[in-house]
Amino acid sequence: MLVVGLTGGIACGKSTVSRRLRDKYKLPIVDADKIARQVVEPGQNAYDQIVSYFKDKIPDLLLEDGHLNRAALGKWVFSHEEDLKALNGVTHPAIRHAMFREIGYYYLKGYRMCVLDVPLLFEGNLDSMCGVTITVVCKQEVQLERLLIRNPELSEEDAKNRLRSQMSMEEKMTRSDYTLQNDTTLVDLYEQIESVIKRIQPSKLRTILEYFPPFGVVSASSIIMSRLLMKKLQIKKTSRV
């Protein structure tokens, strides 16, 4: 099964692409945002750790029903870098574990492809388990405008803090196999998606072969090794610059 890593800058249209892949092409989506909400529900281990760490820093951390006040938590961590790292250190392992379970489920169901929809795909090194990576991008001024419309509770400075907290668009594009430019119309975006799907869709024969253990192990190993090698080459290139 081909695992397609889908990522993009905040408010660039990744969710629009994800819905299109699900509705038009019937691809199963492993949604990191959805999983991230589930692992911090009351009663979960990650929830307890977050409350313990942030309760003295964020007065309105909890809502009346006991759930996390995600808006207050997000506003705080995106302006406090060390606390953002602490939050990621709690949530990322729990999210990874849940994602691996879902991918395994779709593999056993016999799907030819599944989409790993992750905002921090490269930051979390999850691209190493993907056969193909796709990044959705747009111009920074468009990105900021969309973010302020989508989240009217944010000030412009809050919105800029969120943009600055993410990997640069240029680096995401460099590390991606395919880039979808989402500055114009939905029709144009859908045409780009169609073009990428035609290129990456595995043949039925390849899918069948991957369910034989020897071929499947070799295929998965080659993907992981190639991703790690590519990452090392990028680090060397960056250090020379």
C-alpha positions as CSV (number, residue, x, y, z in Angstrom):
1,M,0.0,0.0,0.0
2,L,1.3,3.4,-0.9
3,V,1.3,5.9,2.0
4,V,0.9,9.4,0.6
5,G,2.1,12.1,3.0
6,L,0.0,15.3,2.7
7,T,1.1,18.5,4.3
8,G,1.1,22.3,3.8
9,G,1.3,25.6,5.5
10,I,-1.5,26.7,7.9
11,A,-4.5,28.0,5.9
12,C,-3.0,27.0,2.6
13,G,-5.8,24.6,1.7
14,K,-4.5,21.2,2.9
15,S,-8.0,20.3,4.2
16,T,-9.6,21.1,0.9
17,V,-7.1,18.7,-0.9
18,S,-7.7,16.1,1.7
19,R,-11.5,16.2,1.2
20,R,-11.0,16.0,-2.5
21,L,-8.8,12.9,-2.2
22,R,-11.5,11.3,0.0
23,D,-14.6,12.3,-1.9
24,K,-13.4,12.1,-5.5
25,Y,-10.8,9.3,-5.3
26,K,-12.2,7.4,-2.4
27,L,-8.8,7.3,-0.6
28,P,-8.9,6.7,3.2
29,I,-7.5,9.6,5.2
30,V,-5.4,9.3,8.3
31,D,-6.2,12.7,9.7
32,A,-3.6,13.9,12.3
33,D,-5.7,16.9,13.4
34,K,-8.7,14.6,14.2
35,I,-6.4,12.2,16.0
36,A,-4.7,15.1,17.9
37,R,-8.2,16.1,19.2
38,Q,-8.9,12.5,20.3
39,V,-5.7,11.9,22.2
40,V,-6.2,15.0,24.4
41,E,-9.8,14.1,25.4
42,P,-10.4,14.0,29.2
43,G,-9.2,10.6,30.6
44,Q,-6.4,10.2,28.1
45,N,-2.8,10.2,29.3
46,A,-1.8,13.1,27.1
47,Y,-4.6,15.2,28.6
48,D,-3.4,14.6,32.1
49,Q,0.2,15.6,31.2
50,I,-1.0,18.8,29.4
51,V,-3.1,19.9,32.4
52,S,-0.3,19.2,34.8
53,Y,2.2,21.2,32.8
54,F,0.0,24.2,31.7
55,K,-2.5,24.6,34.6
56,D,-0.3,27.3,36.3
57,K,0.5,29.1,33.1
58,I,-2.9,29.4,31.4
59,P,-5.7,30.5,33.7
60,D,-8.5,29.5,31.2
61,L,-6.8,26.2,30.2
62,L,-10.0,24.2,30.8
63,L,-13.6,24.7,29.6
64,E,-16.6,24.3,31.9
65,D,-17.0,20.7,30.7
66,G,-13.4,19.8,31.5
67,H,-12.1,19.7,27.9
68,L,-9.0,21.7,26.9
69,N,-9.6,25.2,25.8
70,R,-7.7,24.7,22.5
71,A,-7.9,28.3,21.5
72,A,-6.3,29.5,24.8
73,L,-3.7,26.7,24.6
74,G,-2.8,27.4,21.0
75,K,-2.5,31.2,21.6
76,W,-0.1,30.5,24.5
77,V,2.2,28.0,22.9
78,F,2.5,29.8,19.6
79,S,4.0,32.7,21.4
80,H,6.2,30.6,23.8
81,E,8.5,28.4,21.9
82,E,9.7,26.2,24.8
83,D,6.1,25.5,25.8
84,L,5.3,24.6,22.2
85,K,8.1,22.0,22.3
86,A,6.8,20.7,25.6
87,L,3.3,20.3,24.2
88,N,4.6,18.6,21.0
89,G,6.7,16.3,23.2
90,V,3.4,15.1,24.9
91,T,1.1,14.9,21.9
92,H,3.4,13.7,19.1
93,P,4.1,10.2,20.5
94,A,0.4,9.6,21.2
95,I,-0.6,10.8,17.7
96,R,2.1,8.7,16.0
97,H,0.9,5.5,17.8
98,A,-2.8,6.2,16.7
99,M,-1.7,6.9,13.1
100,F,0.3,3.7,12.8
101,R,-2.8,1.8,14.0
102,E,-5.0,3.4,11.3
103,I,-2.5,2.8,8.5
104,G,-2.2,-0.9,9.6
105,Y,-6.0,-1.1,9.5
106,Y,-6.2,0.2,5.9
107,Y,-3.4,-2.1,4.8
108,L,-5.3,-5.1,6.1
109,K,-8.4,-3.9,4.3
110,G,-6.5,-4.1,1.0
111,Y,-6.4,-0.4,0.0
112,R,-3.9,0.5,-2.8
113,M,-3.2,4.0,-1.2
114,C,-4.0,5.9,1.9
115,V,-3.3,9.5,2.8
116,L,-1.4,10.6,5.9
117,D,-2.7,14.1,6.4
118,V,-0.3,15.8,8.8
119,P,0.4,19.6,9.2
120,L,3.8,18.8,10.7
121,L,4.8,15.9,8.4
122,F,8.4,17.0,7.9
123,E,8.9,18.5,11.4
124,G,7.8,15.2,12.9
125,N,9.9,13.1,10.5
126,L,6.8,11.2,9.4
127,D,7.8,11.6,5.8
128,S,10.2,8.8,6.3
129,M,7.3,6.3,6.2
130,C,5.7,7.8,3.1
131,G,6.2,6.6,-0.4
132,V,5.2,10.0,-1.8
133,T,4.9,13.4,-0.2
134,I,2.7,16.3,-1.3
135,T,2.7,19.9,0.0
136,V,-0.1,22.5,-0.5
137,V,1.3,26.0,-0.7
138,C,0.1,29.6,-1.4
139,K,1.6,33.1,-1.3
140,Q,2.2,34.3,2.2
141,E,-0.1,37.3,2.0
142,V,-2.9,34.9,0.9
143,Q,-2.1,32.6,3.7
144,L,-2.3,35.3,6.3
145,E,-5.6,36.6,4.9
146,R,-7.1,33.1,4.9
147,L,-6.0,32.5,8.5
148,L,-7.5,35.7,9.8
149,I,-10.8,34.9,8.1
150,R,-10.8,31.3,9.3
151,N,-9.8,32.3,12.9
152,P,-11.4,35.7,13.5
153,E,-10.5,35.4,17.2
154,L,-6.8,35.8,16.3
155,S,-5.1,39.2,16.1
156,E,-2.8,39.8,13.2
157,E,0.2,39.3,15.5
158,D,-1.2,36.0,16.8
159,A,-1.7,34.9,13.2
160,K,1.9,35.8,12.3
161,N,3.2,34.0,15.3
162,R,1.5,30.8,14.1
163,L,3.0,31.2,10.6
164,R,6.5,31.8,12.0
165,S,6.2,28.7,14.2
166,Q,6.0,26.4,11.2
167,M,8.7,25.3,8.8
168,S,9.2,27.7,5.9
169,M,7.2,27.1,2.8
170,E,10.4,27.0,0.8
171,E,11.8,24.1,2.9
172,K,8.5,22.2,2.7
173,M,8.6,22.5,-1.1
174,T,12.2,21.4,-1.3
175,R,11.4,18.3,0.7
176,S,8.2,17.4,-1.1
177,D,7.9,15.1,-4.2
178,Y,4.9,17.2,-5.4
179,T,3.7,20.7,-4.8
180,L,0.1,22.0,-5.2
181,Q,-0.1,25.7,-5.7
182,N,-3.4,27.0,-4.2
183,D,-3.5,30.7,-5.0
184,T,-6.3,30.8,-7.6
185,T,-9.5,28.7,-8.2
186,L,-10.7,25.4,-6.9
187,V,-10.9,24.2,-10.5
188,D,-7.2,24.8,-11.0
189,L,-6.4,23.1,-7.7
190,Y,-8.5,20.1,-8.6
191,E,-6.7,19.8,-12.0
192,Q,-3.4,19.7,-10.2
193,I,-4.6,17.0,-7.8
194,E,-5.8,14.9,-10.8
195,S,-2.4,15.2,-12.4
196,V,-0.6,14.0,-9.3
197,I,-3.0,11.1,-8.7
198,K,-2.4,9.8,-12.3
199,R,1.3,9.8,-11.6
200,I,1.4,8.2,-8.3
201,Q,-1.4,5.6,-8.3
202,P,0.1,2.1,-7.9
203,S,-0.8,-0.6,-10.4
204,K,-3.0,-3.5,-9.2
205,L,-0.1,-5.9,-9.8
206,R,2.2,-3.9,-7.5
207,T,-0.5,-3.7,-4.8
208,I,-1.0,-7.5,-4.9
209,L,2.8,-8.2,-4.8
210,E,3.1,-6.0,-1.7
211,Y,0.9,-8.3,0.2
212,F,3.5,-11.1,-0.2
213,P,5.9,-10.6,2.9
214,P,9.2,-10.7,1.0
215,F,8.2,-8.1,-1.5
216,G,6.4,-6.0,1.0
217,V,9.4,-5.9,3.4
218,V,11.8,-5.0,0.6
219,S,9.5,-2.3,-0.7
220,A,8.9,-0.7,2.7
221,S,12.6,-0.8,3.5
222,S,13.6,0.8,0.3
223,I,11.2,3.7,0.8
224,I,12.4,4.3,4.4
225,M,16.1,4.1,3.3
226,S,15.6,6.4,0.4
227,R,13.9,9.0,2.6
228,L,16.6,8.9,5.2
229,L,19.3,9.2,2.5
230,M,17.5,12.2,0.9
231,K,17.2,13.9,4.3
232,K,21.0,13.4,4.9
233,L,21.8,15.0,1.5
234,Q,19.5,17.9,2.3
235,I,21.2,18.5,5.6
236,K,24.6,18.4,4.0
237,K,23.5,20.8,1.3
238,T,22.0,23.2,3.9
239,S,25.2,23.1,6.1
240,R,27.3,24.0,3.0
241,V,25.2,27.0,2.4
